[in-house]
Amino acid sequence: MNVERGVRLMAGVIVLVSLALAHYISPYWLWLTVFVGLNLLQSAFTNWCPAMTILRATGMKDANCVTME
């Protein structure tokens, strides 16, 4: 898995967890979904988001560094 796919996976999981928490706990959890959406929006223009830094720190490689064998 590369960083770009990891970001999409992380965002999807956080959105789904946020929606479940909003349904069962409090609607204020929807603000987490808003945060993830805004983060994805700004990353489309800047090609950077905090999740990318975290995933790179774990050793995940960028998509252009991955070789197909």
mmJSON file of the N, C-alpha and C atoms, coordinates in Angstrom:
{"data_MODEL":{"atom_site":{
"group_PDB":["ATOM","ATOM","ATOM","ATOM","ATOM","ATOM","ATOM","ATOM","ATOM","ATOM","ATOM","ATOM","ATOM","ATOM","ATOM","ATOM","ATOM","ATOM","ATOM","ATOM","ATOM","ATOM","ATOM","ATOM","ATOM","ATOM","ATOM","ATOM","ATOM","ATOM","ATOM","ATOM","ATOM","ATOM","ATOM","ATOM","ATOM","ATOM","ATOM","ATOM","ATOM","ATOM","ATOM","ATOM","ATOM","ATOM","ATOM","ATOM","ATOM","ATOM","ATOM","ATOM","ATOM","ATOM","ATOM","ATOM","ATOM","ATOM","ATOM","ATOM","ATOM","ATOM","ATOM","ATOM","ATOM","ATOM","ATOM","ATOM","ATOM","ATOM","ATOM","ATOM","ATOM","ATOM","ATOM","ATOM","ATOM","ATOM","ATOM","ATOM","ATOM","ATOM","ATOM","ATOM","ATOM","ATOM","ATOM","ATOM","ATOM","ATOM","ATOM","ATOM","ATOM","ATOM","ATOM","ATOM","ATOM","ATOM","ATOM","ATOM","ATOM","ATOM","ATOM","ATOM","ATOM","ATOM","ATOM","ATOM","ATOM","ATOM","ATOM","ATOM","ATOM","ATOM","ATOM","ATOM","ATOM","ATOM","ATOM","ATOM","ATOM","ATOM","ATOM","ATOM","ATOM","ATOM","ATOM","ATOM","ATOM","ATOM","ATOM","ATOM","ATOM","ATOM","ATOM","ATOM","ATOM","ATOM","ATOM","ATOM","ATOM","ATOM","ATOM","ATOM","ATOM","ATOM","ATOM","ATOM","ATOM","ATOM","ATOM","ATOM","ATOM","ATOM","ATOM","ATOM","ATOM","ATOM","ATOM","ATOM","ATOM","ATOM","ATOM","ATOM","ATOM","ATOM","ATOM","ATOM","ATOM","ATOM","ATOM","ATOM","ATOM","ATOM","ATOM","ATOM","ATOM","ATOM","ATOM","ATOM","ATOM","ATOM","ATOM","ATOM","ATOM","ATOM","ATOM","ATOM","ATOM","ATOM","ATOM","ATOM","ATOM","ATOM","ATOM","ATOM","ATOM","ATOM","ATOM","ATOM","ATOM","ATOM","ATOM","ATOM","ATOM","ATOM","ATOM"],
"id":[1,2,3,4,5,6,7,8,9,10,11,12,13,14,15,16,17,18,19,20,21,22,23,24,25,26,27,28,29,30,31,32,33,34,35,36,37,38,39,40,41,42,43,44,45,46,47,48,49,50,51,52,53,54,55,56,57,58,59,60,61,62,63,64,65,66,67,68,69,70,71,72,73,74,75,76,77,78,79,80,81,82,83,84,85,86,87,88,89,90,91,92,93,94,95,96,97,98,99,100,101,102,103,104,105,106,107,108,109,110,111,112,113,114,115,116,117,118,119,120,121,122,123,124,125,126,127,128,129,130,131,132,133,134,135,136,137,138,139,140,141,142,143,144,145,146,147,148,149,150,151,152,153,154,155,156,157,158,159,160,161,162,163,164,165,166,167,168,169,170,171,172,173,174,175,176,177,178,179,180,181,182,183,184,185,186,187,188,189,190,191,192,193,194,195,196,197,198,199,200,201,202,203,204,205,206,207],
"type_symbol":["N","C","C","N","C","C","N","C","C","N","C","C","N","C","C","N","C","C","N","C","C","N","C","C","N","C","C","N","C","C","N","C","C","N","C","C","N","C","C","N","C","C","N","C","C","N","C","C","N","C","C","N","C","C","N","C","C","N","C","C","N","C","C","N","C","C","N","C","C","N","C","C","N","C","C","N","C","C","N","C","C","N","C","C","N","C","C","N","C","C","N","C","C","N","C","C","N","C","C","N","C","C","N","C","C","N","C","C","N","C","C","N","C","C","N","C","C","N","C","C","N","C","C","N","C","C","N","C","C","N","C","C","N","C","C","N","C","C","N","C","C","N","C","C","N","C","C","N","C","C","N","C","C","N","C","C","N","C","C","N","C","C","N","C","C","N","C","C","N","C","C","N","C","C","N","C","C","N","C","C","N","C","C","N","C","C","N","C","C","N","C","C","N","C","C","N","C","C","N","C","C","N","C","C","N","C","C"],
"label_atom_id":["N","CA","C","N","CA","C","N","CA","C","N","CA","C","N","CA","C","N","CA","C","N","CA","C","N","CA","C","N","CA","C","N","CA","C","N","CA","C","N","CA","C","N","CA","C","N","CA","C","N","CA","C","N","CA","C","N","CA","C","N","CA","C","N","CA","C","N","CA","C","N","CA","C","N","CA","C","N","CA","C","N","CA","C","N","CA","C","N","CA","C","N","CA","C","N","CA","C","N","CA","C","N","CA","C","N","CA","C","N","CA","C","N","CA","C","N","CA","C","N","CA","C","N","CA","C","N","CA","C","N","CA","C","N","CA","C","N","CA","C","N","CA","C","N","CA","C","N","CA","C","N","CA","C","N","CA","C","N","CA","C","N","CA","C","N","CA","C","N","CA","C","N","CA","C","N","CA","C","N","CA","C","N","CA","C","N","CA","C","N","CA","C","N","CA","C","N","CA","C","N","CA","C","N","CA","C","N","CA","C","N","CA","C","N","CA","C","N","CA","C","N","CA","C","N","CA","C","N","CA","C","N","CA","C","N","CA","C","N","CA","C"],
"label_alt_id":[null,null,null,null,null,null,null,null,null,null,null,null,null,null,null,null,null,null,null,null,null,null,null,null,null,null,null,null,null,null,null,null,null,null,null,null,null,null,null,null,null,null,null,null,null,null,null,null,null,null,null,null,null,null,null,null,null,null,null,null,null,null,null,null,null,null,null,null,null,null,null,null,null,null,null,null,null,null,null,null,null,null,null,null,null,null,null,null,null,null,null,null,null,null,null,null,null,null,null,null,null,null,null,null,null,null,null,null,null,null,null,null,null,null,null,null,null,null,null,null,null,null,null,null,null,null,null,null,null,null,null,null,null,null,null,null,null,null,null,null,null,null,null,null,null,null,null,null,null,null,null,null,null,null,null,null,null,null,null,null,null,null,null,null,null,null,null,null,null,null,null,null,null,null,null,null,null,null,null,null,null,null,null,null,null,null,null,null,null,null,null,null,null,null,null,null,null,null,null,null,null,null,null,null,null,null,null],
"label_comp_id":["MET","MET","MET","ASN","ASN","ASN","VAL","VAL","VAL","GLU","GLU","GLU","ARG","ARG","ARG","GLY","GLY","GLY","VAL","VAL","VAL","ARG","ARG","ARG","LEU","LEU","LEU","MET","MET","MET","ALA","ALA","ALA","GLY","GLY","GLY","VAL","VAL","VAL","ILE","ILE","ILE","VAL","VAL","VAL","LEU","LEU","LEU","VAL","VAL","VAL","SER","SER","SER","LEU","LEU","LEU","ALA","ALA","ALA","LEU","LEU","LEU","ALA","ALA","ALA","HIS","HIS","HIS","TYR","TYR","TYR","ILE","ILE","ILE","SER","SER","SER","PRO","PRO","PRO","TYR","TYR","TYR","TRP","TRP","TRP","LEU","LEU","LEU","TRP","TRP","TRP","LEU","LEU","LEU","THR","THR","THR","VAL","VAL","VAL","PHE","PHE","PHE","VAL","VAL","VAL","GLY","GLY","GLY","LEU","LEU","LEU","ASN","ASN","ASN","LEU","LEU","LEU","LEU","LEU","LEU","GLN","GLN","GLN","SER","SER","SER","ALA","ALA","ALA","PHE","PHE","PHE","THR","THR","THR","ASN","ASN","ASN","TRP","TRP","TRP","CYS","CYS","CYS","PRO","PRO","PRO","ALA","ALA","ALA","MET","MET","MET","THR","THR","THR","ILE","ILE","ILE","LEU","LEU","LEU","ARG","ARG","ARG","ALA","ALA","ALA","THR","THR","THR","GLY","GLY","GLY","MET","MET","MET","LYS","LYS","LYS","ASP","ASP","ASP","ALA","ALA","ALA","ASN","ASN","ASN","CYS","CYS","CYS","VAL","VAL","VAL","THR","THR","THR","MET","MET","MET","GLU","GLU","GLU"],
"label_asym_id":["A","A","A","A","A","A","A","A","A","A","A","A","A","A","A","A","A","A","A","A","A","A","A","A","A","A","A","A","A","A","A","A","A","A","A","A","A","A","A","A","A","A","A","A","A","A","A","A","A","A","A","A","A","A","A","A","A","A","A","A","A","A","A","A","A","A","A","A","A","A","A","A","A","A","A","A","A","A","A","A","A","A","A","A","A","A","A","A","A","A","A","A","A","A","A","A","A","A","A","A","A","A","A","A","A","A","A","A","A","A","A","A","A","A","A","A","A","A","A","A","A","A","A","A","A","A","A","A","A","A","A","A","A","A","A","A","A","A","A","A","A","A","A","A","A","A","A","A","A","A","A","A","A","A","A","A","A","A","A","A","A","A","A","A","A","A","A","A","A","A","A","A","A","A","A","A","A","A","A","A","A","A","A","A","A","A","A","A","A","A","A","A","A","A","A","A","A","A","A","A","A","A","A","A","A","A","A"],
"label_entity_id":["1","1","1","1","1","1","1","1","1","1","1","1","1","1","1","1","1","1","1","1","1","1","1","1","1","1","1","1","1","1","1","1","1","1","1","1","1","1","1","1","1","1","1","1","1","1","1","1","1","1","1","1","1","1","1","1","1","1","1","1","1","1","1","1","1","1","1","1","1","1","1","1","1","1","1","1","1","1","1","1","1","1","1","1","1","1","1","1","1","1","1","1","1","1","1","1","1","1","1","1","1","1","1","1","1","1","1","1","1","1","1","1","1","1","1","1","1","1","1","1","1","1","1","1","1","1","1","1","1","1","1","1","1","1","1","1","1","1","1","1","1","1","1","1","1","1","1","1","1","1","1","1","1","1","1","1","1","1","1","1","1","1","1","1","1","1","1","1","1","1","1","1","1","1","1","1","1","1","1","1","1","1","1","1","1","1","1","1","1","1","1","1","1","1","1","1","1","1","1","1","1","1","1","1","1","1","1"],
"label_seq_id":[1,1,1,2,2,2,3,3,3,4,4,4,5,5,5,6,6,6,7,7,7,8,8,8,9,9,9,10,10,10,11,11,11,12,12,12,13,13,13,14,14,14,15,15,15,16,16,16,17,17,17,18,18,18,19,19,19,20,20,20,21,21,21,22,22,22,23,23,23,24,24,24,25,25,25,26,26,26,27,27,27,28,28,28,29,29,29,30,30,30,31,31,31,32,32,32,33,33,33,34,34,34,35,35,35,36,36,36,37,37,37,38,38,38,39,39,39,40,40,40,41,41,41,42,42,42,43,43,43,44,44,44,45,45,45,46,46,46,47,47,47,48,48,48,49,49,49,50,50,50,51,51,51,52,52,52,53,53,53,54,54,54,55,55,55,56,56,56,57,57,57,58,58,58,59,59,59,60,60,60,61,61,61,62,62,62,63,63,63,64,64,64,65,65,65,66,66,66,67,67,67,68,68,68,69,69,69],
"pdbx_PDB_ins_code":[null,null,null,null,null,null,null,null,null,null,null,null,null,null,null,null,null,null,null,null,null,null,null,null,null,null,null,null,null,null,null,null,null,null,null,null,null,null,null,null,null,null,null,null,null,null,null,null,null,null,null,null,null,null,null,null,null,null,null,null,null,null,null,null,null,null,null,null,null,null,null,null,null,null,null,null,null,null,null,null,null,null,null,null,null,null,null,null,null,null,null,null,null,null,null,null,null,null,null,null,null,null,null,null,null,null,null,null,null,null,null,null,null,null,null,null,null,null,null,null,null,null,null,null,null,null,null,null,null,null,null,null,null,null,null,null,null,null,null,null,null,null,null,null,null,null,null,null,null,null,null,null,null,null,null,null,null,null,null,null,null,null,null,null,null,null,null,null,null,null,null,null,null,null,null,null,null,null,null,null,null,null,null,null,null,null,null,null,null,null,null,null,null,null,null,null,null,null,null,null,null,null,null,null,null,null,null],
"Cartn_x":[0.847,0.0,0.887,0.469,1.239,0.516,1.174,0.656,-0.695,-0.843,-2.08,-3.27,-3.075,-4.145,-4.389,-3.323,-3.454,-4.27,-4.074,-4.843,-6.324,-6.631,-8.04,-8.651,-7.883,-8.366,-8.62,-7.661,-7.795,-8.986,-9.142,-10.259,-11.593,-11.687,-12.929,-13.304,-12.32,-12.578,-13.015,-12.331,-12.684,-14.085,-14.447,-15.791,-16.848,-16.64,-17.622,-17.745,-16.615,-16.646,-17.343,-17.055,-17.686,-19.201,-19.648,-21.085,-21.74,-21.074,-21.612,-21.682,-20.631,-20.636,-21.723,-21.931,-22.979,-24.357,-24.534,-25.827,-26.097,-25.088,-25.285,-24.943,-24.061,-23.581,-24.094,-23.62,-23.969,-23.769,-24.677,-24.497,-23.273,-22.691,-21.479,-20.304,-20.371,-19.32,-19.266,-20.324,-20.307,-19.246,-18.832,-17.746,-16.446,-16.26,-15.077,-15.156,-16.342,-16.535,-16.255,-16.702,-16.433,-14.93,-14.229,-12.781,-12.081,-12.472,-11.85,-12.132,-13.367,-13.713,-12.915,-12.786,-12.002,-10.527,-10.023,-8.639,-8.409,-9.34,-9.214,-9.312,-10.182,-10.321,-9.033,-8.449,-7.209,-6.059,-6.054,-4.97,-5.043,-6.233,-6.357,-5.599,-5.484,-4.797,-3.333,-3.013,-1.655,-0.84,-1.514,-0.874,-0.189,-0.778,-0.262,-1.418,-1.373,-2.297,-1.579,-2.027,-1.352,-1.25,-2.251,-2.223,-1.042,-0.674,0.465,1.753,1.925,3.108,3.143,2.006,1.923,2.234,1.642,1.862,3.296,3.891,5.308,6.201,5.85,6.636,6.579,5.513,5.411,6.168,6.728,7.524,6.817,5.605,4.873,5.508,5.551,6.174,5.133,5.585,4.707,4.416,3.361,2.941,4.012,4.699,5.705,6.982,7.12,8.292,8.053,6.811,6.469,6.77,7.479,7.782,6.917,6.45,5.65,6.593,6.541,7.415,6.598],
"Cartn_y":[-1.177,0.0,1.232,2.25,3.484,4.577,5.723,6.823,7.306,7.435,7.965,7.056,5.756,4.816,4.793,4.938,4.97,6.159,7.311,8.506,8.276,7.707,7.446,6.434,5.414,4.42,5.059,5.839,6.498,7.45,8.23,9.181,8.448,7.378,6.607,6.004,5.446,4.853,5.926,7.059,8.125,8.656,8.812,9.292,8.295,7.011,6.01,5.922,5.981,5.972,7.224,8.36,9.61,9.545,8.985,8.861,7.928,6.834,5.928,6.612,7.349,8.069,9.145,9.81,10.83,10.207,9.034,8.348,7.843,7.238,6.589,7.46,8.421,9.197,10.639,11.404,12.821,13.328,14.172,14.718,15.621,16.033,16.853,16.102,14.78,14.0,14.26,14.842,15.17,16.21,16.989,17.945,17.237,16.01,15.241,14.932,14.597,14.359,15.629,16.769,18.055,18.302,18.044,18.235,17.365,16.102,15.198,15.688,16.112,16.616,17.849,18.786,19.992,19.663,18.706,18.277,17.673,16.838,16.244,17.31,18.289,19.37,20.178,20.568,21.346,20.496,19.194,18.345,18.167,18.337,18.268,19.412,20.547,21.705,21.785,21.299,21.44,20.149,19.024,17.706,17.381,17.845,17.548,17.54,16.609,16.623,15.941,16.174,15.591,14.066,13.422,11.961,11.47,12.228,11.837,11.824,12.819,12.882,11.701,11.368,10.239,8.936,8.725,7.475,7.346,8.451,8.395,8.059,8.562,8.279,6.794,6.113,4.68,3.846,4.519,3.807,3.56,4.063,3.889,4.755,4.24,4.941,5.674,6.711,7.426,6.545,6.858,6.053,6.028,7.16,7.193,6.452,6.052,5.295,3.794,3.383,1.966,1.386,0.257,-0.407,-1.644,-1.901,-3.089,-4.2,-5.324,-6.448,-7.63],
"Cartn_z":[0.0,0.0,0.0,-0.739,-0.779,0.02,0.157,0.979,0.465,-0.844,-1.407,-1.082,-1.215,-0.871,0.633,1.394,2.848,3.324,2.677,3.032,2.757,1.6,1.27,2.232,2.591,3.552,4.913,5.384,6.684,6.687,5.631,5.548,5.546,4.779,4.724,6.061,6.743,8.064,9.05,9.064,10.007,9.723,8.455,8.117,8.585,8.334,8.75,10.272,10.975,12.443,12.958,12.353,12.743,12.56,11.452,11.218,12.238,12.565,13.583,14.939,15.309,16.578,16.599,15.474,15.405,15.57,15.023,15.12,16.539,17.166,18.454,19.661,19.517,20.672,20.628,19.638,19.569,18.148,17.673,16.318,16.182,17.285,17.215,16.582,16.527,15.874,14.375,13.818,12.389,12.068,13.067,12.844,12.46,12.93,12.522,11.028,10.54,9.116,8.314,8.821,8.162,8.1,9.195,9.236,8.196,8.112,7.133,5.716,5.455,4.128,3.745,4.678,4.405,4.198,4.975,4.82,3.443,2.98,1.653,0.567,0.768,-0.198,-0.327,0.794,0.713,0.184,0.468,-0.036,-1.549,-2.121,-3.581,-4.249,-3.563,-4.119,-3.697,-2.494,-1.979,-2.073,-2.321,-2.344,-1.013,0.08,1.411,2.407,3.332,4.465,5.635,6.864,8.023,7.964,7.397,7.315,6.477,5.449,4.614,5.435,6.281,7.135,8.088,8.667,9.6,8.883,7.717,6.985,6.495,6.063,5.659,6.847,8.032,9.237,9.599,9.193,9.463,8.431,7.415,6.423,5.105,4.962,3.718,2.628,1.431,0.303,-0.527,-1.251,-2.18,-3.381,-4.106,-5.254,-6.335,-6.559,-7.614,-7.235,-5.977,-5.532,-5.557,-5.738,-5.708,-7.076,-7.099,-8.364,-8.482,-9.683,-9.949,-10.392,-9.711,-10.066,-10.487],
"occupancy":[1.0,1.0,1.0,1.0,1.0,1.0,1.0,1.0,1.0,1.0,1.0,1.0,1.0,1.0,1.0,1.0,1.0,1.0,1.0,1.0,1.0,1.0,1.0,1.0,1.0,1.0,1.0,1.0,1.0,1.0,1.0,1.0,1.0,1.0,1.0,1.0,1.0,1.0,1.0,1.0,1.0,1.0,1.0,1.0,1.0,1.0,1.0,1.0,1.0,1.0,1.0,1.0,1.0,1.0,1.0,1.0,1.0,1.0,1.0,1.0,1.0,1.0,1.0,1.0,1.0,1.0,1.0,1.0,1.0,1.0,1.0,1.0,1.0,1.0,1.0,1.0,1.0,1.0,1.0,1.0,1.0,1.0,1.0,1.0,1.0,1.0,1.0,1.0,1.0,1.0,1.0,1.0,1.0,1.0,1.0,1.0,1.0,1.0,1.0,1.0,1.0,1.0,1.0,1.0,1.0,1.0,1.0,1.0,1.0,1.0,1.0,1.0,1.0,1.0,1.0,1.0,1.0,1.0,1.0,1.0,1.0,1.0,1.0,1.0,1.0,1.0,1.0,1.0,1.0,1.0,1.0,1.0,1.0,1.0,1.0,1.0,1.0,1.0,1.0,1.0,1.0,1.0,1.0,1.0,1.0,1.0,1.0,1.0,1.0,1.0,1.0,1.0,1.0,1.0,1.0,1.0,1.0,1.0,1.0,1.0,1.0,1.0,1.0,1.0,1.0,1.0,1.0,1.0,1.0,1.0,1.0,1.0,1.0,1.0,1.0,1.0,1.0,1.0,1.0,1.0,1.0,1.0,1.0,1.0,1.0,1.0,1.0,1.0,1.0,1.0,1.0,1.0,1.0,1.0,1.0,1.0,1.0,1.0,1.0,1.0,1.0,1.0,1.0,1.0,1.0,1.0,1.0],
"B_iso_or_equiv":[0.0,0.0,0.0,0.0,0.0,0.0,0.0,0.0,0.0,0.0,0.0,0.0,0.0,0.0,0.0,0.0,0.0,0.0,0.0,0.0,0.0,0.0,0.0,0.0,0.0,0.0,0.0,0.0,0.0,0.0,0.0,0.0,0.0,0.0,0.0,0.0,0.0,0.0,0.0,0.0,0.0,0.0,0.0,0.0,0.0,0.0,0.0,0.0,0.0,0.0,0.0,0.0,0.0,0.0,0.0,0.0,0.0,0.0,0.0,0.0,0.0,0.0,0.0,0.0,0.0,0.0,0.0,0.0,0.0,0.0,0.0,0.0,0.0,0.0,0.0,0.0,0.0,0.0,0.0,0.0,0.0,0.0,0.0,0.0,0.0,0.0,0.0,0.0,0.0,0.0,0.0,0.0,0.0,0.0,0.0,0.0,0.0,0.0,0.0,0.0,0.0,0.0,0.0,0.0,0.0,0.0,0.0,0.0,0.0,0.0,0.0,0.0,0.0,0.0,0.0,0.0,0.0,0.0,0.0,0.0,0.0,0.0,0.0,0.0,0.0,0.0,0.0,0.0,0.0,0.0,0.0,0.0,0.0,0.0,0.0,0.0,0.0,0.0,0.0,0.0,0.0,0.0,0.0,0.0,0.0,0.0,0.0,0.0,0.0,0.0,0.0,0.0,0.0,0.0,0.0,0.0,0.0,0.0,0.0,0.0,0.0,0.0,0.0,0.0,0.0,0.0,0.0,0.0,0.0,0.0,0.0,0.0,0.0,0.0,0.0,0.0,0.0,0.0,0.0,0.0,0.0,0.0,0.0,0.0,0.0,0.0,0.0,0.0,0.0,0.0,0.0,0.0,0.0,0.0,0.0,0.0,0.0,0.0,0.0,0.0,0.0,0.0,0.0,0.0,0.0,0.0,0.0],
"pdbx_formal_charge":[null,null,null,null,null,null,null,null,null,null,null,null,null,null,null,null,null,null,null,null,null,null,null,null,null,null,null,null,null,null,null,null,null,null,null,null,null,null,null,null,null,null,null,null,null,null,null,null,null,null,null,null,null,null,null,null,null,null,null,null,null,null,null,null,null,null,null,null,null,null,null,null,null,null,null,null,null,null,null,null,null,null,null,null,null,null,null,null,null,null,null,null,null,null,null,null,null,null,null,null,null,null,null,null,null,null,null,null,null,null,null,null,null,null,null,null,null,null,null,null,null,null,null,null,null,null,null,null,null,null,null,null,null,null,null,null,null,null,null,null,null,null,null,null,null,null,null,null,null,null,null,null,null,null,null,null,null,null,null,null,null,null,null,null,null,null,null,null,null,null,null,null,null,null,null,null,null,null,null,null,null,null,null,null,null,null,null,null,null,null,null,null,null,null,null,null,null,null,null,null,null,null,null,null,null,null,null],
"auth_seq_id":[1,1,1,2,2,2,3,3,3,4,4,4,5,5,5,6,6,6,7,7,7,8,8,8,9,9,9,10,10,10,11,11,11,12,12,12,13,13,13,14,14,14,15,15,15,16,16,16,17,17,17,18,18,18,19,19,19,20,20,20,21,21,21,22,22,22,23,23,23,24,24,24,25,25,25,26,26,26,27,27,27,28,28,28,29,29,29,30,30,30,31,31,31,32,32,32,33,33,33,34,34,34,35,35,35,36,36,36,37,37,37,38,38,38,39,39,39,40,40,40,41,41,41,42,42,42,43,43,43,44,44,44,45,45,45,46,46,46,47,47,47,48,48,48,49,49,49,50,50,50,51,51,51,52,52,52,53,53,53,54,54,54,55,55,55,56,56,56,57,57,57,58,58,58,59,59,59,60,60,60,61,61,61,62,62,62,63,63,63,64,64,64,65,65,65,66,66,66,67,67,67,68,68,68,69,69,69],
"auth_comp_id":["MET","MET","MET","ASN","ASN","ASN","VAL","VAL","VAL","GLU","GLU","GLU","ARG","ARG","ARG","GLY","GLY","GLY","VAL","VAL","VAL","ARG","ARG","ARG","LEU","LEU","LEU","MET","MET","MET","ALA","ALA","ALA","GLY","GLY","GLY","VAL","VAL","VAL","ILE","ILE","ILE","VAL","VAL","VAL","LEU","LEU","LEU","VAL","VAL","VAL","SER","SER","SER","LEU","LEU","LEU","ALA","ALA","ALA","LEU","LEU","LEU","ALA","ALA","ALA","HIS","HIS","HIS","TYR","TYR","TYR","ILE","ILE","ILE","SER","SER","SER","PRO","PRO","PRO","TYR","TYR","TYR","TRP","TRP","TRP","LEU","LEU","LEU","TRP","TRP","TRP","LEU","LEU","LEU","THR","THR","THR","VAL","VAL","VAL","PHE","PHE","PHE","VAL","VAL","VAL","GLY","GLY","GLY","LEU","LEU","LEU","ASN","ASN","ASN","LEU","LEU","LEU","LEU","LEU","LEU","GLN","GLN","GLN","SER","SER","SER","ALA","ALA","ALA","PHE","PHE","PHE","THR","THR","THR","ASN","ASN","ASN","TRP","TRP","TRP","CYS","CYS","CYS","PRO","PRO","PRO","ALA","ALA","ALA","MET","MET","MET","THR","THR","THR","ILE","ILE","ILE","LEU","LEU","LEU","ARG","ARG","ARG","ALA","ALA","ALA","THR","THR","THR","GLY","GLY","GLY","MET","MET","MET","LYS","LYS","LYS","ASP","ASP","ASP","ALA","ALA","ALA","ASN","ASN","ASN","CYS","CYS","CYS","VAL","VAL","VAL","THR","THR","THR","MET","MET","MET","GLU","GLU","GLU"],
"auth_asym_id":["A","A","A","A","A","A","A","A","A","A","A","A","A","A","A","A","A","A","A","A","A","A","A","A","A","A","A","A","A","A","A","A","A","A","A","A","A","A","A","A","A","A","A","A","A","A","A","A","A","A","A","A","A","A","A","A","A","A","A","A","A","A","A","A","A","A","A","A","A","A","A","A","A","A","A","A","A","A","A","A","A","A","A","A","A","A","A","A","A","A","A","A","A","A","A","A","A","A","A","A","A","A","A","A","A","A","A","A","A","A","A","A","A","A","A","A","A","A","A","A","A","A","A","A","A","A","A","A","A","A","A","A","A","A","A","A","A","A","A","A","A","A","A","A","A","A","A","A","A","A","A","A","A","A","A","A","A","A","A","A","A","A","A","A","A","A","A","A","A","A","A","A","A","A","A","A","A","A","A","A","A","A","A","A","A","A","A","A","A","A","A","A","A","A","A","A","A","A","A","A","A","A","A","A","A","A","A"],
"auth_atom_id":["N","CA","C","N","CA","C","N","CA","C","N","CA","C","N","CA","C","N","CA","C","N","CA","C","N","CA","C","N","CA","C","N","CA","C","N","CA","C","N","CA","C","N","CA","C","N","CA","C","N","CA","C","N","CA","C","N","CA","C","N","CA","C","N","CA","C","N","CA","C","N","CA","C","N","CA","C","N","CA","C","N","CA","C","N","CA","C","N","CA","C","N","CA","C","N","CA","C","N","CA","C","N","CA","C","N","CA","C","N","CA","C","N","CA","C","N","CA","C","N","CA","C","N","CA","C","N","CA","C","N","CA","C","N","CA","C","N","CA","C","N","CA","C","N","CA","C","N","CA","C","N","CA","C","N","CA","C","N","CA","C","N","CA","C","N","CA","C","N","CA","C","N","CA","C","N","CA","C","N","CA","C","N","CA","C","N","CA","C","N","CA","C","N","CA","C","N","CA","C","N","CA","C","N","CA","C","N","CA","C","N","CA","C","N","CA","C","N","CA","C","N","CA","C","N","CA","C","N","CA","C","N","CA","C","N","CA","C","N","CA","C"],
"pdbx_PDB_model_num":[1,1,1,1,1,1,1,1,1,1,1,1,1,1,1,1,1,1,1,1,1,1,1,1,1,1,1,1,1,1,1,1,1,1,1,1,1,1,1,1,1,1,1,1,1,1,1,1,1,1,1,1,1,1,1,1,1,1,1,1,1,1,1,1,1,1,1,1,1,1,1,1,1,1,1,1,1,1,1,1,1,1,1,1,1,1,1,1,1,1,1,1,1,1,1,1,1,1,1,1,1,1,1,1,1,1,1,1,1,1,1,1,1,1,1,1,1,1,1,1,1,1,1,1,1,1,1,1,1,1,1,1,1,1,1,1,1,1,1,1,1,1,1,1,1,1,1,1,1,1,1,1,1,1,1,1,1,1,1,1,1,1,1,1,1,1,1,1,1,1,1,1,1,1,1,1,1,1,1,1,1,1,1,1,1,1,1,1,1,1,1,1,1,1,1,1,1,1,1,1,1,1,1,1,1,1,1]
}}}
